[in-house]
Amino acid sequence: MKAAVIESVGRAVVTEVPDPTPGPREVVVEVAACGLCGTDLHILQGEFAPELPIVPGHEFAGTVVGTGTQVTEVTVGDRVAVDPSLYCHECRYCRTGHNNLCERWAAIGVTTAGGAAQYAVAPVANCVKLPEHVRTEDAALVEPLSCAVRGYDVLRSRLGAHVLIYGSGTMGLMMLELAKRTGAASVDVVDVNPARLETARRLGVSASAADADELERPRGWDVVVDATGNAAAIQDGLERVAKAGTFLQFGVADYATRVSIDPYRIYNQEITITGSMAVLHSFERAAELFANGVLDPEILISDRLPLTRYPEALDQFAAGVGRKIVVVP
């Protein structure tokens, strides 16, 4: 079968790899679409994946075309979105409900072959059936949405909060849509990319700007979310949090990224700084929200490219052109 392979740091190719074979509790999924994510760029840069080469792609959906001997939950022909998370269920973190912090954390498309291919293998427990009205090629959005749902679980948002989001790429836009549905009094967005900021405006922001100084909230925001992973944005955002407010590090920064904090201000103003790591008990809820129309795939997905153009898709994503880019085998 054809698959994208990140062979070494900085090098991605599309090549032939062996067809996958399911284990007893696994299924083979014929991939309908696979989304690109910042994690894929980190893998290309030599971060996250424990070893290369790897078939990337942790955001994917498709049709079941093969099942293991002990699979009864789905049958050939079922359409599914796939949660890429692979937990040990034995370590201290798994046993205390923090599976996303698993000491043996693994993920399809990061530590094992992923969905940037014609076919992918997944545990049946990770497959969520799609309702009839959901297009399979759109359901690659369920995985990133599940990360955003996890972010709002961490925030435990209060009704009437004033929210500031840095970044209006896919994840920033998803955080915007969820903020609107979790009772925010206002949702403002900052982005230096005019095209992406225009998309945020289409979705309905309270205010938007290339610089938070242009926004009118001198006392700061109750909730500030970084969805960029960019050091300058993170540093600026930390300084915009209101008293008793919360800063959520949601964007994935490079390992070397560093910012400064003001410990006295954090103490004196009771500011919370927290993070949200991937998916945790949120995939099924994200699938339901997606089925109920919380996102418009036609707005979120800007490019659908053939799998053969995967290296080009990575370059486009790295350049910040477009919103969600998916490859279609």
N, C-alpha and C positions, 0 to 999 in steps of 0.2 A: 504494500500500500504506500501511497504518498504521505509524507509527513514533513513538517518543518522541524529542523534540528538545530539547536544552538550547540555548535561543535566545540567552540572554544571562546574565550573572552573576545568579544567584538565580532564574532563570525557566526552568522545564521545562514542556513541553506535549506533548500527543499530537495528531498531525496527519497529513495525507496527504503522502507524498513520492513521487517517481518510483520505479518498480520498478527494481531493480538489473540491470545487464547484465554478464556475466562477460567478462574478458579471455581471451586464448588459454590461459593456464595458471591460470585461476580457476574456481571453482564458485559457484553460487547455492545457499544453504542456507535451507530453510524452517525457521525457528527454532521449536524445541519449548519452550525455556525459556532465560531470560537472567537471570543473577544480578546483584544489586546489590553494589557494593563501595565501600570508602572512597575509591577513586580517582574514582568517579562524584560523590561529594560535593565532592572537590577541584575537579573540572571545573566543578561548579555554582558553586563559590566563585571561579572565575576562574583556577584553577591547572591546570597540566599540559597541557591541550589548547592547541595553539598558536593556534587561532582558533575562534570560535563564529559561527554555530550548528554543532552536531555531533549526530549520532545516537550516543548512548553505548552501552555494553554490550560489555565485553570478555570476559565469562564466558558462553559460550553453546554450545549443541549443537542439532542438528537433522538434517533429512533433505535430502540432495542432490536438487535439483529441476531443476538446469540445469548444464551443463558447457561450458567453453570448447573451442575447436577442437583444442587440443593436449593435452587432459586424457585420460589413459588409466588413471590409478591408481584412480579411483573412477567409479561409474556412478550414474545417476539411481536413487533408491531406497535408496542406502547411507545409513546413519545414522552421523553423525560428531560428535566433539567438536573444537572449533576453537582452536588456539593463536593468540592475537591478535598475537603478536610479528612485527614487520616490520623486518628488518635490511637494511643496504646490502651486507653481505658484502665490502666494499672498504676500509673505513677501518682504521686501525691496530688498533682494539679488536676489530673483527670478525676481522681476520687473525691476532690473537693469542688467539682463543678466548673473548673477552669480549664476545660479540655483544650481551648485554643492556646494555652500556655504549656501544653504537654511537653514533658522532658524528652519524648521521642517524636516530637511533632514532625509530621510529614504531610505532603499534599500532592494530589494528582497535578501534573504539569510543573512541579517544582522539584520533588524528590523521585517521582515516578513518571512514566510517559503520560503526556496530557492530550488535550483535545485539539491541538493544532495539527490535525491529521485526519485521514478519512475515517478511521475507526479508533476508539479508545475503550479501555477497560475501566470499570468502576465497581466498587462494592454495591450490591443491590440496596443496602441500607442507605446509600448516599443518593439514590435516585428518587426524584419526586415526579410523579405523573403530572402531565400537563392537561388541563381541560381543553375541550374541543375548540373553543374560540381563540385560544392562544396559539399564535404561529410559532412553530418550533424554531425558526431562524431568528425570532426576536428573543427567545427565552434565554439566550446567553447573558441577558441583562439581570437574570435572577441572582446570580452569584454576587456581582458587585452590589446589588440592592441589599442582599443579606448582610454585607459588611456595613452598609449604611444603617440598617436596622440595629445591628450590634452597637454602632456608635450612639444611637439614641437610647439604647438600653443603658449604656454607661452614663449618659448625660442625665437620665431621670428627669427630663425636662418639666419645668413648671409651666402652667398656663400663664400667658401674658408676658413671656420672656422676650427681650429684645436680642436678636441673634445677628451676628456678623460672620459671614463665611468668606474665607480667602480661597479663591479659585473657583472658576465656573467651567471646569472640565466635567467629565462624566460624574465623578464622585461629588464634586461641589454642587452640581445640579441635582443629584439625588438627595443630598443633604438639604438642599433648598426645598425640594418637594416634601420631604418628611417634616421639615420645620413648619411648613404651612399647615400640615395635618396634625401636628402635636401642640397646637394652641399658641404658637408664637404671636406676639403682638406686632412684631415687625421682623422682616428678614432682609438684611442688606448684604450685598455681594461686592467684593473687591477683586479685580483681575486686570492685569496689564494687557491682556489679549482682547482687542476690541470685538472680534468676531464671537468669541466665547461669551463675552459680557452681554452682547446683543441677544444671545440665546437665553441667558438668565432673565433678561428683561421680558422676552416673549413668554417665559414661564410665570412671570408675575413677582417681581421683587418690590420691596418697599422703596429701596434706593440702590443705586449702583455707581461705582466709580473706579478709576484706575488707582486711586490713592485714598485711604481711609480719612485723610485730612479733609477731603471734599464732602464728607458725610457729616450730618449735623447730629452728633450725640456726644457732647463734650464730657459727660460723666462716664462714657464707655458703654459697653454692651454686657448684658447678663451672661450671654453665652458667645464665645468666640471659637470658631472651628477653623483649623487649618486643613485644607484639602489639597495642598500643593506639595508639601515636603521641602519647600524652598526656605533656606535659612533666613533670608530677608523678610519674607512674609511671616514666618514664625515669630521672629523677633518683634516685628511691628505688632502682630496680633497679641502677643503677651502683654504689650503695653496698653492695649485697648480694653482690657477686661475691667468691668465695673467692680465696685466693692461687692463682696460676697458672690462674685461671678465665677464662671468656670471657663477654662481654656481646654479644648479638646484637640490633642494631636492626632489627627485622622489621616493626613497625607503621609506617605512613606518617604522618609528622608534617606539620603545616602548614609552609610555607616559613619562617615567622617563629619557629618553636619554637626555644628555646635552653635548654641545661642547662649545668651546671658540671662540670668534671672535676678530679681531683686528680693532677696529673702525677707528683708524687713517689711516690704510692701505686701508680700504674700501672707506674712503673719498678721500684720496690722490691719489689712483689709479682708482677711479671711478668703483669699483667692484659692481656688482649686485648680490644679494642673493635672490632667489625666490623659490617658491614651486609650485607643481602641484597636485591638489586634484581630483582624480578619473576621471569621465567622464563629459565632457561638450561640447555639440553640436559636438561630434566627433564619435558617434557610427556608424552612417550611412556611414561616410567617411571611417572608419575602415573596415566596411563590404565590401565596394567597393575595398579597397586596398587588403583585404584578397582574394577576388574573383579574383583579378588581379595578385595574386601570390607574394605579397610582403614578405610572410613568407612561409617556407617549413614546414608543420606540421610534416613530418617524422623526421625532425631534432629537432624541438621545443618540441614535445611531446615524452618524454622518456619512460613513463609508462602508461599503460591503465589497471587499476585494477577494479575488480567487486565492486559494491557498498557495498557488504557485508564486504569488507576489508577496509572500510573507516577509521576506527581508525588506522589501520596499515599504510595506505596511509599518514595520518597526521604525524605519527611518522617518516616515511621516508622523508617527506618534511621538517620536523623540523631538521632532521639530515643533510640536504643539499645533499641528494643522488638523482641524476637524474636532470632533467630539469623540464618541465611542467608535472605534474602528473594529470591525469584525472581519474574519476571513471565512470564506465559504469553500469547503472541499469540493 
